[in-house]
Amino acid sequence: MPTYDFKCKDCDKDFTVQVSIKDKSKVVCPQCGSKEISQRFNRLNIGGISAGGGGSSCSGGSCSSCSGCH
Ligand SMILES: [Zn+2]
């Protein structure tokens, strides 16, 4: 069964669930029970950000285009 990473829009909790794709829409936040969650995708596939960066790599003032700095 595949795993998916989600982020809760209500309490900002990041969590991973193991669920079949047909039940993915039924996933709720394990912390607050909210259905307002968004799926997160592997950060390594976004842009040219080096793996392991924690935000300090964006000190050049380009954070407006960096999805990892919010
Ligand atoms: Zn939540």
PDB file of the backbone (N, CA, C, O) and the ligand in Angstrom, with CONECT records:
HET     ZN  A 101       1
ATOM      1  N   MET A   1       0.849  -1.198   0.000  1.00  0.00           N
ATOM      2  CA  MET A   1       0.000   0.000   0.000  1.00  0.00           C
ATOM      3  C   MET A   1       0.889   1.255   0.000  1.00  0.00           C
ATOM      4  O   MET A   1       1.848   1.327   0.769  1.00  0.00           O
ATOM      5  N   PRO A   2       0.590   2.210  -0.827  1.00  0.00           N
ATOM      6  CA  PRO A   2       1.452   3.395  -0.910  1.00  0.00           C
ATOM      7  C   PRO A   2       1.288   4.316   0.295  1.00  0.00           C
ATOM      8  O   PRO A   2       0.266   4.286   0.980  1.00  0.00           O
ATOM      9  N   THR A   3       2.285   5.114   0.537  1.00  0.00           N
ATOM     10  CA  THR A   3       2.191   6.117   1.598  1.00  0.00           C
ATOM     11  C   THR A   3       2.163   7.505   0.972  1.00  0.00           C
ATOM     12  O   THR A   3       2.751   7.747  -0.082  1.00  0.00           O
ATOM     13  N   TYR A   4       1.470   8.398   1.644  1.00  0.00           N
ATOM     14  CA  TYR A   4       1.368   9.770   1.155  1.00  0.00           C
ATOM     15  C   TYR A   4       1.692  10.738   2.283  1.00  0.00           C
ATOM     16  O   TYR A   4       1.366  10.499   3.445  1.00  0.00           O
ATOM     17  N   ASP A   5       2.336  11.825   1.913  1.00  0.00           N
ATOM     18  CA  ASP A   5       2.636  12.880   2.887  1.00  0.00           C
ATOM     19  C   ASP A   5       1.593  13.979   2.755  1.00  0.00           C
ATOM     20  O   ASP A   5       1.272  14.423   1.653  1.00  0.00           O
ATOM     21  N   PHE A   6       1.071  14.407   3.895  1.00  0.00           N
ATOM     22  CA  PHE A   6       0.075  15.468   3.898  1.00  0.00           C
ATOM     23  C   PHE A   6       0.485  16.563   4.867  1.00  0.00           C
ATOM     24  O   PHE A   6       1.321  16.371   5.750  1.00  0.00           O
ATOM     25  N   LYS A   7      -0.133  17.714   4.668  1.00  0.00           N
ATOM     26  CA  LYS A   7       0.026  18.802   5.622  1.00  0.00           C
ATOM     27  C   LYS A   7      -1.358  19.339   5.948  1.00  0.00           C
ATOM     28  O   LYS A   7      -2.153  19.618   5.050  1.00  0.00           O
ATOM     29  N   CYS A   8      -1.642  19.483   7.238  1.00  0.00           N
ATOM     30  CA  CYS A   8      -2.937  19.996   7.660  1.00  0.00           C
ATOM     31  C   CYS A   8      -2.973  21.509   7.499  1.00  0.00           C
ATOM     32  O   CYS A   8      -2.056  22.206   7.934  1.00  0.00           O
ATOM     33  N   LYS A   9      -4.021  22.010   6.881  1.00  0.00           N
ATOM     34  CA  LYS A   9      -4.144  23.455   6.687  1.00  0.00           C
ATOM     35  C   LYS A   9      -4.630  24.155   7.954  1.00  0.00           C
ATOM     36  O   LYS A   9      -4.491  25.371   8.083  1.00  0.00           O
ATOM     37  N   ASP A  10      -5.189  23.407   8.871  1.00  0.00           N
ATOM     38  CA  ASP A  10      -5.719  24.012  10.091  1.00  0.00           C
ATOM     39  C   ASP A  10      -4.671  24.116  11.196  1.00  0.00           C
ATOM     40  O   ASP A  10      -4.578  25.144  11.866  1.00  0.00           O
ATOM     41  N   CYS A  11      -3.885  23.064  11.391  1.00  0.00           N
ATOM     42  CA  CYS A  11      -2.928  23.094  12.498  1.00  0.00           C
ATOM     43  C   CYS A  11      -1.485  22.951  12.015  1.00  0.00           C
ATOM     44  O   CYS A  11      -0.563  22.879  12.827  1.00  0.00           O
ATOM     45  N   ASP A  12      -1.286  22.909  10.696  1.00  0.00           N
ATOM     46  CA  ASP A  12       0.061  22.874  10.114  1.00  0.00           C
ATOM     47  C   ASP A  12       0.836  21.606  10.435  1.00  0.00           C
ATOM     48  O   ASP A  12       2.060  21.580  10.308  1.00  0.00           O
ATOM     49  N   LYS A  13       0.142  20.562  10.846  1.00  0.00           N
ATOM     50  CA  LYS A  13       0.847  19.327  11.144  1.00  0.00           C
ATOM     51  C   LYS A  13       1.220  18.594   9.853  1.00  0.00           C
ATOM     52  O   LYS A  13       0.400  18.445   8.947  1.00  0.00           O
ATOM     53  N   ASP A  14       2.454  18.148   9.791  1.00  0.00           N
ATOM     54  CA  ASP A  14       2.881  17.292   8.692  1.00  0.00           C
ATOM     55  C   ASP A  14       2.722  15.844   9.136  1.00  0.00           C
ATOM     56  O   ASP A  14       3.138  15.480  10.236  1.00  0.00           O
ATOM     57  N   PHE A  15       2.126  15.023   8.290  1.00  0.00           N
ATOM     58  CA  PHE A  15       1.968  13.623   8.660  1.00  0.00           C
ATOM     59  C   PHE A  15       1.964  12.748   7.421  1.00  0.00           C
ATOM     60  O   PHE A  15       1.711  13.211   6.309  1.00  0.00           O
ATOM     61  N   THR A  16       2.250  11.480   7.639  1.00  0.00           N
ATOM     62  CA  THR A  16       2.288  10.512   6.557  1.00  0.00           C
ATOM     63  C   THR A  16       1.288   9.407   6.856  1.00  0.00           C
ATOM     64  O   THR A  16       1.227   8.898   7.975  1.00  0.00           O
ATOM     65  N   VAL A  17       0.518   9.045   5.864  1.00  0.00           N
ATOM     66  CA  VAL A  17      -0.441   7.970   6.050  1.00  0.00           C
ATOM     67  C   VAL A  17      -0.230   6.913   4.980  1.00  0.00           C
ATOM     68  O   VAL A  17       0.202   7.196   3.862  1.00  0.00           O
ATOM     69  N   GLN A  18      -0.550   5.686   5.365  1.00  0.00           N
ATOM     70  CA  GLN A  18      -0.491   4.577   4.424  1.00  0.00           C
ATOM     71  C   GLN A  18      -1.926   4.222   4.076  1.00  0.00           C
ATOM     72  O   GLN A  18      -2.672   3.722   4.918  1.00  0.00           O
ATOM     73  N   VAL A  19      -2.307   4.480   2.841  1.00  0.00           N
ATOM     74  CA  VAL A  19      -3.712   4.319   2.470  1.00  0.00           C
ATOM     75  C   VAL A  19      -3.795   3.989   0.982  1.00  0.00           C
ATOM     76  O   VAL A  19      -2.961   4.413   0.183  1.00  0.00           O
ATOM     77  N   SER A  20      -4.821   3.225   0.637  1.00  0.00           N
ATOM     78  CA  SER A  20      -5.009   2.945  -0.776  1.00  0.00           C
ATOM     79  C   SER A  20      -5.489   4.201  -1.488  1.00  0.00           C
ATOM     80  O   SER A  20      -6.080   5.088  -0.872  1.00  0.00           O
ATOM     81  N   ILE A  21      -5.233   4.269  -2.775  1.00  0.00           N
ATOM     82  CA  ILE A  21      -5.513   5.516  -3.500  1.00  0.00           C
ATOM     83  C   ILE A  21      -7.001   5.836  -3.514  1.00  0.00           C
ATOM     84  O   ILE A  21      -7.374   7.007  -3.585  1.00  0.00           O
ATOM     85  N   LYS A  22      -7.845   4.839  -3.449  1.00  0.00           N
ATOM     86  CA  LYS A  22      -9.285   5.106  -3.464  1.00  0.00           C
ATOM     87  C   LYS A  22      -9.786   5.677  -2.137  1.00  0.00           C
ATOM     88  O   LYS A  22     -10.869   6.259  -2.070  1.00  0.00           O
ATOM     89  N   ASP A  23      -8.978   5.502  -1.074  1.00  0.00           N
ATOM     90  CA  ASP A  23      -9.379   6.042   0.227  1.00  0.00           C
ATOM     91  C   ASP A  23      -8.617   7.314   0.577  1.00  0.00           C
ATOM     92  O   ASP A  23      -8.749   7.842   1.682  1.00  0.00           O
ATOM     93  N   LYS A  24      -7.827   7.797  -0.362  1.00  0.00           N
ATOM     94  CA  LYS A  24      -6.985   8.946  -0.062  1.00  0.00           C
ATOM     95  C   LYS A  24      -7.805  10.183   0.289  1.00  0.00           C
ATOM     96  O   LYS A  24      -7.380  11.005   1.101  1.00  0.00           O
ATOM     97  N   SER A  25      -8.986  10.314  -0.328  1.00  0.00           N
ATOM     98  CA  SER A  25      -9.823  11.486  -0.071  1.00  0.00           C
ATOM     99  C   SER A  25     -10.475  11.434   1.300  1.00  0.00           C
ATOM    100  O   SER A  25     -11.069  12.418   1.742  1.00  0.00           O
ATOM    101  N   LYS A  26     -10.371  10.297   1.977  1.00  0.00           N
ATOM    102  CA  LYS A  26     -10.995  10.160   3.304  1.00  0.00           C
ATOM    103  C   LYS A  26     -10.018  10.478   4.427  1.00  0.00           C
ATOM    104  O   LYS A  26     -10.384  10.470   5.602  1.00  0.00           O
ATOM    105  N   VAL A  27      -8.783  10.756   4.060  1.00  0.00           N
ATOM    106  CA  VAL A  27      -7.767  11.005   5.078  1.00  0.00           C
ATOM    107  C   VAL A  27      -8.061  12.299   5.824  1.00  0.00           C
ATOM    108  O   VAL A  27      -8.406  13.314   5.218  1.00  0.00           O
ATOM    109  N   VAL A  28      -7.922  12.253   7.134  1.00  0.00           N
ATOM    110  CA  VAL A  28      -8.080  13.452   7.953  1.00  0.00           C
ATOM    111  C   VAL A  28      -6.844  13.623   8.825  1.00  0.00           C
ATOM    112  O   VAL A  28      -6.074  12.685   9.035  1.00  0.00           O
ATOM    113  N   CYS A  29      -6.674  14.839   9.327  1.00  0.00           N
ATOM    114  CA  CYS A  29      -5.535  15.131  10.188  1.00  0.00           C
ATOM    115  C   CYS A  29      -5.590  14.294  11.466  1.00  0.00           C
ATOM    116  O   CYS A  29      -6.618  14.282  12.143  1.00  0.00           O
ATOM    117  N   PRO A  30      -4.509  13.595  11.810  1.00  0.00           N
ATOM    118  CA  PRO A  30      -4.514  12.769  13.029  1.00  0.00           C
ATOM    119  C   PRO A  30      -4.450  13.604  14.298  1.00  0.00           C
ATOM    120  O   PRO A  30      -4.711  13.098  15.390  1.00  0.00           O
ATOM    121  N   GLN A  31      -4.108  14.867  14.162  1.00  0.00           N
ATOM    122  CA  GLN A  31      -3.966  15.722  15.351  1.00  0.00           C
ATOM    123  C   GLN A  31      -5.256  16.462  15.688  1.00  0.00           C
ATOM    124  O   GLN A  31      -5.665  16.506  16.848  1.00  0.00           O
ATOM    125  N   CYS A  32      -5.904  17.051  14.663  1.00  0.00           N
ATOM    126  CA  CYS A  32      -7.102  17.842  14.946  1.00  0.00           C
ATOM    127  C   CYS A  32      -8.338  17.311  14.222  1.00  0.00           C
ATOM    128  O   CYS A  32      -9.442  17.809  14.439  1.00  0.00           O
ATOM    129  N   GLY A  33      -8.163  16.306  13.366  1.00  0.00           N
ATOM    130  CA  GLY A  33      -9.311  15.708  12.704  1.00  0.00           C
ATOM    131  C   GLY A  33      -9.826  16.482  11.511  1.00  0.00           C
ATOM    132  O   GLY A  33     -10.870  16.139  10.956  1.00  0.00           O
ATOM    133  N   SER A  34      -9.111  17.524  11.105  1.00  0.00           N
ATOM    134  CA  SER A  34      -9.563  18.347  10.001  1.00  0.00           C
ATOM    135  C   SER A  34      -9.447  17.618   8.664  1.00  0.00           C
ATOM    136  O   SER A  34      -8.541  16.813   8.446  1.00  0.00           O
ATOM    137  N   LYS A  35     -10.381  17.922   7.790  1.00  0.00           N
ATOM    138  CA  LYS A  35     -10.309  17.382   6.433  1.00  0.00           C
ATOM    139  C   LYS A  35      -9.578  18.339   5.498  1.00  0.00           C
ATOM    140  O   LYS A  35      -9.342  18.031   4.330  1.00  0.00           O
ATOM    141  N   GLU A  36      -9.226  19.506   6.035  1.00  0.00           N
ATOM    142  CA  GLU A  36      -8.547  20.511   5.214  1.00  0.00           C
ATOM    143  C   GLU A  36      -7.059  20.214   5.168  1.00  0.00           C
ATOM    144  O   GLU A  36      -6.255  20.867   5.833  1.00  0.00           O
ATOM    145  N   ILE A  37      -6.714  19.223   4.374  1.00  0.00           N
ATOM    146  CA  ILE A  37      -5.319  18.836   4.259  1.00  0.00           C
ATOM    147  C   ILE A  37      -4.887  18.896   2.804  1.00  0.00           C
ATOM    148  O   ILE A  37      -5.702  18.758   1.892  1.00  0.00           O
ATOM    149  N   SER A  38      -3.602  19.101   2.604  1.00  0.00           N
ATOM    150  CA  SER A  38      -3.080  19.115   1.249  1.00  0.00           C
ATOM    151  C   SER A  38      -1.950  18.101   1.162  1.00  0.00           C
ATOM    152  O   SER A  38      -1.207  17.894   2.121  1.00  0.00           O
ATOM    153  N   GLN A  39      -1.834  17.478   0.008  1.00  0.00           N
ATOM    154  CA  GLN A  39      -0.787  16.487  -0.155  1.00  0.00           C
ATOM    155  C   GLN A  39       0.538  17.166  -0.425  1.00  0.00           C
ATOM    156  O   GLN A  39       0.615  18.116  -1.204  1.00  0.00           O
ATOM    157  N   ARG A  40       1.585  16.670   0.227  1.00  0.00           N
ATOM    158  CA  ARG A  40       2.921  17.205  -0.007  1.00  0.00           C
ATOM    159  C   ARG A  40       3.665  16.243  -0.922  1.00  0.00           C
ATOM    160  O   ARG A  40       3.468  15.029  -0.877  1.00  0.00           O
ATOM    161  N   PHE A  41       4.513  16.813  -1.742  1.00  0.00           N
ATOM    162  CA  PHE A  41       5.282  15.976  -2.641  1.00  0.00           C
ATOM    163  C   PHE A  41       6.763  16.069  -2.286  1.00  0.00           C
ATOM    164  O   PHE A  41       7.206  17.004  -1.619  1.00  0.00           O
ATOM    165  N   ASN A  42       7.494  15.096  -2.739  1.00  0.00           N
ATOM    166  CA  ASN A  42       8.911  15.001  -2.407  1.00  0.00           C
ATOM    167  C   ASN A  42       9.657  16.285  -2.755  1.00  0.00           C
ATOM    168  O   ASN A  42       9.722  16.684  -3.918  1.00  0.00           O
ATOM    169  N   ARG A  43      10.218  16.925  -1.732  1.00  0.00           N
ATOM    170  CA  ARG A  43      10.888  18.199  -1.949  1.00  0.00           C
ATOM    171  C   ARG A  43      12.096  18.067  -2.867  1.00  0.00           C
ATOM    172  O   ARG A  43      12.514  19.041  -3.494  1.00  0.00           O
ATOM    173  N   LEU A  44      12.643  16.892  -2.943  1.00  0.00           N
ATOM    174  CA  LEU A  44      13.844  16.711  -3.760  1.00  0.00           C
ATOM    175  C   LEU A  44      13.546  16.900  -5.240  1.00  0.00           C
ATOM    176  O   LEU A  44      14.460  17.085  -6.044  1.00  0.00           O
ATOM    177  N   ASN A  45      12.291  16.853  -5.593  1.00  0.00           N
ATOM    178  CA  ASN A  45      11.913  16.979  -6.993  1.00  0.00           C
ATOM    179  C   ASN A  45      11.537  18.401  -7.376  1.00  0.00           C
ATOM    180  O   ASN A  45      11.185  18.670  -8.524  1.00  0.00           O
ATOM    181  N   ILE A  46      11.612  19.308  -6.414  1.00  0.00           N
ATOM    182  CA  ILE A  46      11.185  20.676  -6.686  1.00  0.00           C
ATOM    183  C   ILE A  46      12.394  21.559  -6.981  1.00  0.00           C
ATOM    184  O   ILE A  46      13.291  21.698  -6.149  1.00  0.00           O
ATOM    185  N   GLY A  47      12.408  22.134  -8.134  1.00  0.00           N
ATOM    186  CA  GLY A  47      13.446  23.086  -8.491  1.00  0.00           C
ATOM    187  C   GLY A  47      14.839  22.500  -8.402  1.00  0.00           C
ATOM    188  O   GLY A  47      15.029  21.294  -8.566  1.00  0.00           O
ATOM    189  N   GLY A  48      15.802  23.350  -8.145  1.00  0.00           N
ATOM    190  CA  GLY A  48      17.190  22.903  -8.076  1.00  0.00           C
ATOM    191  C   GLY A  48      17.748  23.013  -6.669  1.00  0.00           C
ATOM    192  O   GLY A  48      18.954  23.179  -6.486  1.00  0.00           O
ATOM    193  N   ILE A  49      16.872  22.920  -5.673  1.00  0.00           N
ATOM    194  CA  ILE A  49      17.305  23.053  -4.292  1.00  0.00           C
ATOM    195  C   ILE A  49      18.130  21.827  -3.895  1.00  0.00           C
ATOM    196  O   ILE A  49      17.709  20.694  -4.126  1.00  0.00           O
ATOM    197  N   SER A  50      19.269  22.045  -3.315  1.00  0.00           N
ATOM    198  CA  SER A  50      20.113  20.927  -2.926  1.00  0.00           C
ATOM    199  C   SER A  50      19.484  20.153  -1.777  1.00  0.00           C
ATOM    200  O   SER A  50      18.863  20.737  -0.889  1.00  0.00           O
ATOM    201  N   ALA A  51      19.647  18.855  -1.800  1.00  0.00           N
ATOM    202  CA  ALA A  51      19.063  18.016  -0.772  1.00  0.00           C
ATOM    203  C   ALA A  51      19.655  18.345   0.591  1.00  0.00           C
ATOM    204  O   ALA A  51      20.856  18.591   0.709  1.00  0.00           O
ATOM    205  N   GLY A  52      18.823  18.349   1.609  1.00  0.00           N
ATOM    206  CA  GLY A  52      19.294  18.595   2.955  1.00  0.00           C
ATOM    207  C   GLY A  52      19.265  20.051   3.344  1.00  0.00           C
ATOM    208  O   GLY A  52      19.572  20.388   4.488  1.00  0.00           O
ATOM    209  N   GLY A  53      18.902  20.927   2.423  1.00  0.00           N
ATOM    210  CA  GLY A  53      18.825  22.345   2.754  1.00  0.00           C
ATOM    211  C   GLY A  53      17.716  22.617   3.726  1.00  0.00           C
ATOM    212  O   GLY A  53      16.666  21.980   3.651  1.00  0.00           O
ATOM    213  N   GLY A  54      17.909  23.535   4.632  1.00  0.00           N
ATOM    214  CA  GLY A  54      16.901  23.817   5.629  1.00  0.00           C
ATOM    215  C   GLY A  54      16.455  25.252   5.608  1.00  0.00           C
ATOM    216  O   GLY A  54      15.977  25.750   6.627  1.00  0.00           O
ATOM    217  N   GLY A  55      16.586  25.939   4.501  1.00  0.00           N
ATOM    218  CA  GLY A  55      16.168  27.331   4.428  1.00  0.00           C
ATOM    219  C   GLY A  55      17.346  28.282   4.369  1.00  0.00           C
ATOM    220  O   GLY A  55      17.236  29.376   3.814  1.00  0.00           O
ATOM    221  N   SER A  56      18.467  27.878   4.936  1.00  0.00           N
ATOM    222  CA  SER A  56      19.630  28.755   4.938  1.00  0.00           C
ATOM    223  C   SER A  56      20.201  28.926   3.533  1.00  0.00           C
ATOM    224  O   SER A  56      20.983  29.840   3.273  1.00  0.00           O
ATOM    225  N   SER A  57      19.796  28.028   2.629  1.00  0.00           N
ATOM    226  CA  SER A  57      20.307  28.111   1.271  1.00  0.00           C
ATOM    227  C   SER A  57      19.615  29.202   0.462  1.00  0.00           C
ATOM    228  O   SER A  57      19.974  29.459  -0.687  1.00  0.00           O
ATOM    229  N   CYS A  58      18.613  29.845   1.079  1.00  0.00           N
ATOM    230  CA  CYS A  58      17.843  30.855   0.373  1.00  0.00           C
ATOM    231  C   CYS A  58      18.112  32.267   0.893  1.00  0.00           C
ATOM    232  O   CYS A  58      17.259  33.145   0.765  1.00  0.00           O
ATOM    233  N   SER A  59      19.271  32.488   1.467  1.00  0.00           N
ATOM    234  CA  SER A  59      19.582  33.787   2.041  1.00  0.00           C
ATOM    235  C   SER A  59      19.859  34.835   0.968  1.00  0.00           C
ATOM    236  O   SER A  59      20.110  35.999   1.277  1.00  0.00           O
ATOM    237  N   GLY A  60      19.812  34.418  -0.279  1.00  0.00           N
ATOM    238  CA  GLY A  60      20.110  35.353  -1.353  1.00  0.00           C
ATOM    239  C   GLY A  60      18.940  36.222  -1.754  1.00  0.00           C
ATOM    240  O   GLY A  60      19.042  36.987  -2.714  1.00  0.00           O
ATOM    241  N   GLY A  61      17.835  36.125  -1.045  1.00  0.00           N
ATOM    242  CA  GLY A  61      16.692  36.968  -1.340  1.00  0.00           C
ATOM    243  C   GLY A  61      15.789  36.423  -2.417  1.00  0.00           C
ATOM    244  O   GLY A  61      15.013  37.171  -3.011  1.00  0.00           O
ATOM    245  N   SER A  62      15.873  35.135  -2.679  1.00  0.00           N
ATOM    246  CA  SER A  62      15.046  34.537  -3.725  1.00  0.00           C
ATOM    247  C   SER A  62      13.902  33.722  -3.136  1.00  0.00           C
ATOM    248  O   SER A  62      13.339  32.861  -3.813  1.00  0.00           O
ATOM    249  N   CYS A  63      13.560  33.984  -1.894  1.00  0.00           N
ATOM    250  CA  CYS A  63      12.553  33.152  -1.231  1.00  0.00           C
ATOM    251  C   CYS A  63      11.173  33.283  -1.859  1.00  0.00           C
ATOM    252  O   CYS A  63      10.331  32.404  -1.673  1.00  0.00           O
ATOM    253  N   SER A  64      10.925  34.350  -2.592  1.00  0.00           N
ATOM    254  CA  SER A  64       9.603  34.498  -3.182  1.00  0.00           C
ATOM    255  C   SER A  64       9.300  33.401  -4.187  1.00  0.00           C
ATOM    256  O   SER A  64       8.140  33.114  -4.483  1.00  0.00           O
ATOM    257  N   SER A  65      10.346  32.797  -4.704  1.00  0.00           N
ATOM    258  CA  SER A  65      10.143  31.727  -5.674  1.00  0.00           C
ATOM    259  C   SER A  65      10.520  30.373  -5.105  1.00  0.00           C
ATOM    260  O   SER A  65      10.551  29.371  -5.821  1.00  0.00           O
ATOM    261  N   CYS A  66      10.804  30.352  -3.819  1.00  0.00           N
ATOM    262  CA  CYS A  66      11.233  29.092  -3.201  1.00  0.00           C
ATOM    263  C   CYS A  66      10.118  28.513  -2.363  1.00  0.00           C
ATOM    264  O   CYS A  66       9.739  29.110  -1.355  1.00  0.00           O
ATOM    265  N   SER A  67       9.584  27.382  -2.744  1.00  0.00           N
ATOM    266  CA  SER A  67       8.463  26.785  -2.030  1.00  0.00           C
ATOM    267  C   SER A  67       8.879  26.173  -0.704  1.00  0.00           C
ATOM    268  O   SER A  67       8.019  25.762   0.076  1.00  0.00           O
ATOM    269  N   GLY A  68      10.148  26.104  -0.432  1.00  0.00           N
ATOM    270  CA  GLY A  68      10.589  25.480   0.814  1.00  0.00           C
ATOM    271  C   GLY A  68      10.828  26.470   1.934  1.00  0.00           C
ATOM    272  O   GLY A  68      11.255  26.073   3.019  1.00  0.00           O
ATOM    273  N   CYS A  69      10.569  27.738   1.706  1.00  0.00           N
ATOM    274  CA  CYS A  69      10.905  28.757   2.689  1.00  0.00           C
ATOM    275  C   CYS A  69       9.697  29.446   3.304  1.00  0.00           C
ATOM    276  O   CYS A  69       9.819  30.576   3.776  1.00  0.00           O
ATOM    277  N   HIS A  70       8.540  28.803   3.315  1.00  0.00           N
ATOM    278  CA  HIS A  70       7.381  29.465   3.882  1.00  0.00           C
ATOM    279  C   HIS A  70       6.977  28.865   5.208  1.00  0.00           C
ATOM    280  O   HIS A  70       6.008  29.316   5.820  1.00  0.00           O
TER     281      HIS A  70
HETATM  282 ZN    ZN A 101      -4.705  19.376  11.855  1.00  0.00          ZN2+
END
